[in-house]
Amino acid sequence: QNHHKCAFVSRNSVFKLVLIGESGVGKSNLLSRFTRNEFNHDSRTTIGVEFSTRTVQVHGLSIKAQIWDTAGLERYRAITSAYYRGAVGALLVYDITKHLTYESVERWLKELYDHADPHIVVMLVGNKADLASERSVPTEEAKDFADKRGLLFLETSALESTNVEAAFNDVLAEIHRKVSSKEVIRGSINAVSLTSPGSKGENSEEKKPCCRNI
């Protein structure tokens, strides 16, 4: 068998990331805070699938992060396979004030690993850290869970822009590390060789509804 390693990340690489977790945990605001530095206090429930992009610097390379966001509601589960296809990173988000959203993390992980590449980089994200007085999920409990499952972990606040950059950048840096250190065989994490979508400039940002593509 030929096991040539994919030891490079080209300058027009695209890393597809997916946001998963229950509805209402703040996935869309994490996305808008990272890609446009915006927070919508009256954010609507995401309908179907959308994605935004942002170009970031990872170890001196310009990497375009294509971040997909979907409703966490059961009725949109039909989009699952298309949503996960090609993803190299995932942020699994729960609300630190709603323990039920944390209890569903195991189910989301199962769905992720059922449909995504086994080498996918996953970060567990406890969002709404600004609501510390309403906390119902202890930090150490979630961190211990993440450690046991081999996940990255951070608590964030999309409202206050706390750790949002760090969460996305840490995932992107870990994907880059996996590819550059030859941990990943060619064709496994395959999105790193995709050309940038569309003809916009490298620093452009975009938000597109994608339901028509599913």
C-alpha positions as CSV (number, residue, x, y, z in Angstrom):
1,Q,0.0,0.0,0.0
2,N,1.1,3.5,-0.8
3,H,1.0,5.7,2.3
4,H,2.5,8.9,1.0
5,K,1.9,11.6,3.6
6,C,0.2,14.9,2.8
7,A,2.9,17.1,4.3
8,F,2.0,20.5,3.0
9,V,-0.7,23.2,3.2
10,S,-1.0,25.3,0.1
11,R,-1.5,29.0,0.2
12,N,-5.0,28.7,-1.3
13,S,-6.1,26.1,1.2
14,V,-9.6,26.0,2.5
15,F,-10.4,24.5,5.9
16,K,-14.1,23.6,6.3
17,L,-15.3,23.9,9.9
18,V,-18.8,23.0,11.1
19,L,-20.6,24.3,14.1
20,I,-22.8,21.7,15.9
21,G,-24.8,21.6,19.1
22,E,-28.3,22.3,20.3
23,S,-30.4,25.2,19.0
24,G,-30.0,28.4,21.0
25,V,-26.5,27.8,22.4
26,G,-25.1,30.7,20.3
27,K,-23.6,29.0,17.3
28,S,-24.6,31.7,14.8
29,N,-23.3,34.5,17.1
30,L,-20.0,32.7,17.5
31,L,-19.8,32.6,13.7
32,S,-20.8,36.3,13.2
33,R,-18.4,37.4,15.9
34,F,-15.5,35.6,14.4
35,T,-16.2,36.4,10.7
36,R,-17.7,40.0,11.0
37,N,-17.1,41.0,14.6
38,E,-20.9,41.3,15.1
39,F,-23.3,40.1,17.7
40,N,-27.1,40.1,17.2
41,H,-29.0,40.3,20.5
42,D,-32.2,39.3,18.6
43,S,-30.7,36.6,16.5
44,R,-33.2,34.3,14.8
45,T,-33.0,30.6,14.7
46,T,-30.9,29.5,11.7
47,I,-33.0,28.0,9.0
48,G,-31.3,25.3,7.0
49,V,-27.6,25.9,6.4
50,E,-25.4,28.9,6.0
51,F,-21.7,29.5,5.9
52,S,-19.3,32.4,6.3
53,T,-15.6,32.6,5.5
54,R,-12.7,34.4,6.9
55,T,-9.0,34.3,5.9
56,V,-6.6,34.0,8.8
57,Q,-2.9,33.6,9.2
58,V,-1.7,30.2,10.5
59,H,2.0,29.9,10.9
60,G,2.6,32.4,8.2
61,L,0.2,31.0,5.7
62,S,-3.1,32.5,4.6
63,I,-5.8,29.9,5.3
64,K,-9.4,30.4,4.4
65,A,-11.8,29.1,7.0
66,Q,-15.1,28.2,5.6
67,I,-17.4,27.9,8.6
68,W,-20.8,26.2,8.3
69,D,-23.7,26.9,10.6
70,T,-27.0,25.0,10.9
71,A,-30.0,24.8,13.1
72,G,-29.6,22.4,16.0
73,L,-33.2,21.4,15.6
74,E,-34.3,17.8,14.8
75,R,-36.2,18.7,11.7
76,Y,-33.1,19.7,9.9
77,R,-31.3,16.5,10.4
78,A,-31.8,15.5,6.8
79,I,-29.0,17.7,5.8
80,T,-26.5,15.8,7.9
81,S,-24.3,14.0,5.3
82,A,-23.9,17.1,3.1
83,Y,-23.2,19.3,6.1
84,Y,-20.3,17.2,7.4
85,R,-18.8,16.3,4.0
86,G,-15.3,17.6,3.7
87,A,-15.2,19.1,7.2
88,V,-11.7,19.1,8.8
89,G,-12.7,20.8,12.1
90,A,-15.8,21.1,14.3
91,L,-16.8,23.3,17.2
92,L,-19.3,21.4,19.4
93,V,-21.1,24.2,21.3
94,Y,-23.2,24.0,24.5
95,D,-24.6,26.7,26.8
96,I,-22.9,26.8,30.2
97,T,-26.2,28.0,31.7
98,K,-28.3,25.1,30.3
99,H,-27.1,21.7,31.4
100,L,-29.4,19.9,28.9
101,T,-27.4,21.4,26.1
102,Y,-24.2,19.9,27.7
103,E,-25.9,16.5,28.2
104,S,-26.5,16.3,24.5
105,V,-22.8,16.6,23.7
106,E,-22.3,12.9,23.6
107,R,-25.1,12.5,21.0
108,W,-23.6,15.2,18.8
109,L,-20.2,13.6,19.0
110,K,-21.7,10.3,17.9
111,E,-23.4,12.0,14.9
112,L,-20.2,13.8,14.0
113,Y,-18.0,10.7,14.1
114,D,-20.7,8.8,12.2
115,H,-20.5,11.2,9.3
116,A,-17.2,13.1,9.4
117,D,-13.6,12.1,8.7
118,P,-12.1,10.3,11.7
119,H,-9.2,12.7,11.7
120,I,-11.4,15.7,12.2
121,V,-10.3,18.2,14.9
122,V,-13.0,18.8,17.5
123,M,-13.2,21.5,20.1
124,L,-15.8,21.4,22.9
125,V,-17.0,25.0,23.4
126,G,-18.9,26.2,26.5
127,N,-20.6,29.4,25.2
128,K,-22.3,32.3,27.2
129,A,-19.4,32.4,29.7
130,D,-20.6,36.0,30.5
131,L,-23.6,34.5,32.3
132,A,-21.4,33.2,35.1
133,S,-24.0,33.7,37.8
134,E,-26.3,31.4,35.9
135,R,-23.7,28.7,35.3
136,S,-25.0,25.1,35.5
137,V,-22.1,23.3,33.8
138,P,-18.8,23.4,35.9
139,T,-15.8,24.3,33.8
140,E,-13.7,21.4,35.2
141,E,-16.4,18.9,34.4
142,A,-16.5,19.9,30.8
143,K,-12.8,20.1,30.5
144,D,-12.4,16.6,32.0
145,F,-14.9,15.3,29.5
146,A,-13.0,16.9,26.7
147,D,-9.7,15.6,27.9
148,K,-11.0,12.0,28.1
149,R,-12.4,12.2,24.6
150,G,-9.4,13.8,23.0
151,L,-11.1,17.1,22.3
152,L,-9.8,20.7,22.6
153,F,-11.8,22.8,25.1
154,L,-12.6,26.5,25.7
155,E,-15.3,28.5,27.2
156,T,-16.4,31.5,25.2
157,S,-18.6,34.5,25.2
158,A,-19.9,35.6,21.8
159,L,-21.5,38.6,23.5
160,E,-18.3,39.9,25.1
161,S,-16.0,38.4,22.3
162,T,-14.1,36.3,24.9
163,N,-12.1,33.4,23.5
164,V,-14.0,33.5,20.2
165,E,-10.8,34.2,18.1
166,A,-8.9,31.7,20.2
167,A,-11.5,28.9,19.7
168,F,-11.5,29.1,15.9
169,N,-7.8,29.8,15.6
170,D,-6.8,26.9,17.9
171,V,-8.9,24.5,15.8
172,L,-7.3,25.8,12.6
173,A,-3.8,25.6,14.1
174,E,-4.4,22.0,15.2
175,I,-5.6,21.1,11.7
176,H,-2.5,22.7,10.2
177,R,-0.3,20.8,12.8
178,K,-1.8,17.5,11.9
179,V,-1.2,18.0,8.2
180,S,2.2,19.5,8.5
181,S,3.5,16.8,10.9
182,K,2.4,14.1,8.4
183,E,-0.1,12.6,10.9
184,V,-2.7,12.6,8.1
185,I,-2.3,10.4,5.0
186,R,-3.1,11.8,1.6
187,G,-6.8,12.0,0.9
188,S,-7.9,11.7,4.5
189,I,-8.3,15.4,5.4
190,N,-8.9,16.3,1.8
191,A,-10.3,19.8,2.2
192,V,-6.8,21.3,2.6
193,S,-6.2,21.0,-1.1
194,L,-9.4,22.7,-2.2
195,T,-9.1,25.9,-4.1
196,S,-10.8,29.0,-2.7
197,P,-14.5,29.2,-3.5
198,G,-15.6,31.9,-5.9
199,S,-13.4,34.7,-7.2
200,K,-13.3,37.1,-4.2
201,G,-10.1,38.4,-2.7
202,E,-8.3,36.5,0.1
203,N,-9.4,39.0,2.7
204,S,-13.0,39.0,1.7
205,E,-15.7,37.7,4.0
206,E,-19.0,36.2,2.8
207,K,-22.2,34.7,4.2
208,K,-24.2,32.5,1.9
209,P,-27.4,30.6,2.4
210,C,-26.7,27.1,1.2
211,C,-30.1,25.3,1.4
212,R,-30.3,25.2,-2.4
213,N,-27.1,23.2,-2.5
214,I,-28.2,20.4,-0.2
